[in-house]
Amino acid sequence: MIASTIENRDDLIRYLNAAMALEHGTIPTYLTAYYSIRSTTNSDAAHIIRVAAVEEMLHLTLVANVLNAIGGEPDLTRPGFVPSYPAYLPDGESDFTVDLRHFSPEAVETFCKIERPGKAPSADERLVKVPDDRTPLMVSSPTTEGMRFYSIGEFYEEIIEGLEKVAADDPTLFRGDPARQMGPEYFYSGGGDVIVVTDLESAQRALRFIAAQGEGLDSGIYDADGELAHYYRFRQLQLGRYYQEGDSPDAPSGPALRIDWDDVYKVKTSARLADYPAGSELARVARDFNADYAAFLALLTKAFNGQPDLLQDAVCEMFRLRDGFNRLICNPLPGSGGLHAAPTFEIAAETGPDPLAAADAGETPRVVT
């Protein structure tokens, strides 16, 4: 068996911080594809992607609950929390790039790779050496340099086993303030409820729910509540049909999905602020969007640190970003060969006011331009 990469509470906190960054890291790529779909078109695809984005918020909340339960402090405003796209995720035998791109077969292929079930052939193969040219990674071992995980599911399995190990040695592991727990009354998602974490059993349940809803590792196509795992929801877009009960993984037999891959705004993949003409209106809008997104992350951080009633506001704020998306996505980006503009998600706090303090004062956090 491989040696544990989690030896103590501090290691667990590092892993759970990495898990929060991982769960958040999928949201910009899902939202970019979602908002690139032209209004009133591709309704099936838009619904599937939107639900997945909301459920990633659920996963983010569940990890925050586990982190709070062991006395950690969730911080979505820390430097490096938002990845620099394109970024890499673990995908079994090889890595793939997670980009910000419009709704397309390539985008859906990436979604499937993100969520693809990936049980390591053996426990000894849970950790895989990071190739020298494969950086940065969105998830790797935060305690063992140069190693990544075979899959997201294996990453969570490592945390679950680490919790078991540390809890056996430290009876005070779950020392967090119960008032910082997010309960189901603060967040509604048709794909599951928030689990309040107070002990090892509830922590394991929360983390296994995340892995199962994303990959469907243990429960197959449908979970115990009859919900499709994210991987199979996205596979419907590739296969052109909905799954129904009794279907095999590669042969959905339900109604056909209507998809028009061309009825989208084709944006520049993983655009950067440097792509926008200096001093242009588009550059200003892109910077404003990044500031709004920083404010969204600051609001989430406040919700996870003792103000749970702000969570619903944060979820609504995520979809209020539509205006910023539209102001970019609907406009061609000069010099890009006819492609359209898109948010860059370049979020980094400047030296100056703390973004949480700015949020408390009703100000917009500043971002590097």
Secondary structure, DSSP 8 states (H G I E B T S, - for coil): ----S--SHHHHHHHHHHHHHHHHHHHHHHHHHHHHB-TTS-HHHHHHHHHHHHHHHHHHHHHHHHHHHTT----TTSTTSS--SSEEE--TTS-EEE----SSHHHHHHHHHHH-----SSGGGSEEE--TT---BSS--SSSTTEEESSHHHHHHHHHHHHHHHHHH-TTS--S-GGG---GGG---TT-------SHHHHHHHHHHHHHHHH-TTT-SB-TTS-B-HHHHHHHHHHTB---TT-BTTB--S-B----TTSB--B-TT--GGGS-TT-HHHHHHHHHHHHHHHHHHHHHHHHTT-GGGHHHHHHHHHHTHHHHHHHHTSB-TTSTT-B----------SSS-HHHHHHTT-------
